[in-house]
Amino acid sequence: MLVHIVADYGQGDLAFAEVAQRIKLYLPDAEPVATPVPAFATLATGFCVAQLGLNDAPAGTIVYHNVAPRRDDSGERPDNEGERLAYARLPNGVRVIGVNAGHTFSFVRDAAEELRWAAVPAAGSQFRSRDLFPQAAAHIALGRPDALADEVDRSSVPDVPMARVAYVDGYGNLKTTLRAEMSSGTAVRVRIGDLEVGATASDGTFAVPAGELSLAPGSSGWMLPDGSEERWVELFLRGGSAWEALGRPDIGAPIEVRSDAQGPDGP
């Protein structure tokens, strides 16, 4: 059983090993695969959840995620209480089990055939994803009738914020929540924060010379229940890092794109 662990523990952090060990305790056949995201980056988490969960996967696959900024309540948190654990069943049979915080379920909200709360306390440990949640995930995976609680109000799950940095891969490519809207070959200006750079809108990331930036449909996307394809645009610096070139933007940073023909002061 493939179990993706998407969390903000840090690259190679001991926490990944502890959580994997606890998951194996309750699901001996589990094959854990760790995917780190930046601290508190619920948008990156949601993006990874959808990329792993809405594409072809082995039967029985689980996406287990834990990014819990505890920002749903700015007051004191008795007994380390945090956001609640939720469950989604996707059209391809993949099961998503994770903390419903920020945008962690935003990308799969509408595609999910079932979206419910897990029957597990939201408090009781600072390290809930090791001490409390793996057993709850195992109960869900094994189909225990008492493992799930009420349906999640889908209107409480926020929409995907558009035109944002969603994920940065190991090459420094910026995966975004932009959709392709310009003809291939169009010269554009891309602004993130205080930095603005030139790029070329294209139909493929490698459709630019070495050293130039492209704005093109990337490798991330998935099929929607209606049969249409969701494909996100990627900022790609051929032979370099778009993340470095654009000032190392944070996850969630807004992106502005305009035709280069307009110039800095308009047409």
C-alpha positions in Angstrom: 0.0 0.0 0.0 1.6 3.3 -1.2 1.3 6.0 1.5 2.5 9.5 0.5 3.5 11.6 3.5 3.2 15.3 2.7 4.4 17.5 5.5 6.4 20.5 6.6 8.8 18.7 8.9 11.8 19.7 6.9 13.9 17.8 4.2 15.1 14.5 5.7 13.8 15.5 9.2 13.6 12.9 11.9 9.8 13.5 12.0 9.3 11.9 8.7 11.0 8.7 10.0 8.9 8.8 13.2 5.6 9.2 11.3 6.5 6.5 8.8 7.4 4.1 11.6 4.1 4.8 13.3 2.1 4.3 10.1 3.9 1.0 9.5 3.0 0.0 13.1 -0.7 0.2 12.2 -0.5 -0.6 8.5 2.3 -3.2 8.1 1.9 -3.3 4.4 2.4 0.5 4.0 5.1 1.8 1.7 5.7 5.3 2.9 7.1 8.0 0.5 8.0 11.4 2.0 7.3 14.7 0.2 8.5 17.8 2.2 6.9 21.2 1.8 8.0 24.6 3.4 6.8 25.3 6.9 3.1 26.2 7.2 2.7 26.1 3.4 -0.8 24.9 3.1 -1.0 25.9 -0.6 2.0 23.8 -1.5 0.5 20.9 0.5 -2.8 21.1 -1.3 -1.0 21.2 -4.7 1.0 18.1 -3.8 -2.1 16.4 -2.5 -3.9 16.9 -5.8 -0.9 16.0 -8.0 -0.4 12.7 -6.1 -4.1 12.0 -5.5 -5.8 12.9 -8.8 -3.4 11.2 -11.1 -3.0 7.4 -11.8 -2.0 5.6 -8.6 -1.8 2.0 -7.4 -4.9 0.5 -5.8 -5.2 1.4 -2.1 -3.0 4.5 -2.3 -3.3 7.0 0.6 -2.1 10.6 0.7 -1.4 11.4 4.3 -0.6 15.1 5.0 0.1 17.2 7.9 0.7 20.9 7.7 -1.1 22.6 10.7 -0.2 26.2 11.2 -2.9 26.4 14.0 -4.1 29.7 12.5 -7.8 28.9 12.7 -7.7 30.4 16.2 -5.2 32.9 17.3 -5.9 32.4 21.0 -4.4 29.9 23.4 -4.6 26.3 22.3 -5.3 24.0 25.3 -3.7 20.6 25.1 -2.0 21.5 21.7 -5.4 21.6 19.9 -5.1 22.3 16.2 -7.1 22.0 13.0 -9.1 18.8 12.6 -8.2 15.7 10.6 -10.3 15.2 7.5 -10.8 12.5 4.8 -11.5 12.7 1.1 -12.2 9.9 -1.3 -11.2 10.8 -4.8 -12.8 9.5 -8.1 -9.8 7.1 -8.8 -10.1 5.5 -5.3 -7.2 7.4 -3.7 -7.9 8.3 -0.1 -6.6 11.6 1.3 -6.2 11.9 5.1 -4.9 15.0 6.6 -5.4 18.2 8.6 -7.9 20.6 7.1 -5.9 23.8 7.3 -5.8 26.6 4.9 -5.7 25.3 1.3 -4.7 21.7 2.0 -8.0 20.4 0.6 -8.7 23.3 -1.8 -7.5 21.5 -5.0 -9.5 18.3 -4.4 -12.5 19.9 -2.7 -14.8 19.8 -5.8 -13.4 16.5 -7.2 -13.8 14.5 -4.0 -16.6 12.0 -4.0 -16.6 12.0 -0.2 -15.3 14.7 2.2 -15.7 13.9 5.9 -14.2 14.6 9.3 -12.1 11.8 10.9 -13.3 10.5 14.2 -10.2 11.5 16.2 -9.5 14.2 18.8 -8.0 17.5 17.5 -5.9 17.8 20.7 -3.8 15.7 22.9 -0.2 15.9 21.5 2.1 18.5 20.1 3.1 15.9 17.5 -0.4 14.8 16.5 0.7 13.4 13.1 2.8 10.8 14.9 0.9 10.2 18.2 -2.8 10.4 17.2 -3.4 10.6 13.4 -1.6 7.4 12.1 -4.0 5.1 14.0 -7.0 7.1 12.8 -5.7 6.9 9.2 -5.3 3.1 9.7 -8.9 2.8 10.9 -10.1 4.7 7.8 -7.9 2.6 5.5 -9.2 -0.6 7.0 -12.8 0.5 6.7 -13.7 0.6 10.3 -17.3 2.0 10.5 -16.5 4.3 13.4 -13.5 5.9 11.8 -15.4 8.7 10.1 -17.7 11.4 11.5 -19.8 14.1 9.8 -19.4 15.6 6.4 -17.2 18.6 6.0 -19.0 21.7 4.8 -17.4 22.2 1.5 -18.1 25.9 1.5 -15.7 26.2 4.5 -12.8 24.9 2.3 -11.3 28.0 0.6 -11.0 28.3 -3.2 -7.7 27.8 -4.8 -6.1 31.3 -4.9 -5.3 32.1 -8.5 -2.0 33.6 -9.9 0.2 32.4 -6.9 3.4 30.5 -6.4 2.1 27.0 -5.5 5.2 24.9 -5.3 9.0 25.1 -6.0 10.6 21.9 -7.3 14.2 20.8 -6.9 15.3 22.6 -10.1 13.9 25.9 -9.0 10.9 25.7 -11.3 7.9 27.7 -10.0 4.7 25.7 -10.3 1.8 28.2 -10.2 -1.9 28.6 -10.1 -1.8 30.4 -13.4 -3.6 29.1 -16.4 -2.3 29.5 -19.9 -4.0 32.6 -21.5 -1.5 33.9 -24.0 -0.5 32.7 -27.4 2.7 30.7 -27.6 5.6 33.0 -28.5 4.2 36.1 -26.7 6.8 38.2 -24.9 5.6 38.9 -21.3 6.7 40.6 -18.2 6.4 38.6 -14.9 6.4 40.4 -11.6 6.6 38.6 -8.2 7.1 41.0 -5.3 9.6 43.7 -6.2 11.2 41.8 -9.1 10.1 41.9 -12.7 11.6 39.8 -15.4 11.0 39.1 -19.1 9.7 35.7 -20.2 8.2 34.0 -23.2 4.8 32.4 -23.1 5.1 29.0 -24.8 3.5 25.7 -25.2 6.4 23.8 -23.6 9.0 24.7 -21.0 11.9 23.8 -23.2 10.6 26.0 -26.1 13.0 28.8 -25.2 16.8 29.1 -25.7 19.1 28.3 -22.8 19.3 31.1 -20.2 15.8 32.4 -20.9 12.6 32.1 -18.9 9.5 30.5 -20.2 5.9 30.6 -18.9 4.3 27.4 -20.1 2.0 24.5 -19.2 4.2 22.4 -16.9 4.3 18.8 -15.8 1.7 19.2 -13.1 -2.0 18.8 -13.6 -4.7 16.2 -13.4 -8.0 15.1 -14.8 -11.2 16.5 -13.4 -14.4 14.4 -12.9 -16.0 15.9 -16.0 -13.2 14.6 -18.1 -11.4 17.9 -18.7 -7.8 18.4 -17.8 -6.5 20.9 -15.2 -3.1 22.0 -16.3 -1.1 24.6 -14.4 1.5 27.0 -15.8 5.1 26.8 -14.7 7.9 29.4 -14.7 11.0 27.7 -16.0 14.5 29.1 -16.4 16.3 26.9 -18.9 19.7 26.1 -17.5 19.0 27.9 -14.2 16.6 28.4 -11.3 13.5 30.5 -11.8 13.1 30.7 -8.1 16.5 32.3 -7.7 16.0 34.6 -10.7 12.7 35.9 -9.1 14.1 36.6 -5.7 13.3 33.3 -4.0 9.5 34.0 -3.6 7.5 32.4 -0.8 4.7 29.9 -1.4 1.6 31.9 -2.0 3.4 35.0 -3.4 1.1 36.8 -6.0 2.2 36.7 -9.6 1.5 39.4 -12.2 1.8 38.7 -15.9 1.3 41.2 -18.7 2.2 41.5 -22.3 5.7 43.0 -22.8 4.2 45.1 -25.7 2.5 47.2 -23.1 5.7 48.4 -21.6 6.1 49.6 -18.0 3.6 52.5 -18.3 1.0 50.8 -20.4 0.4 50.7 -24.2 
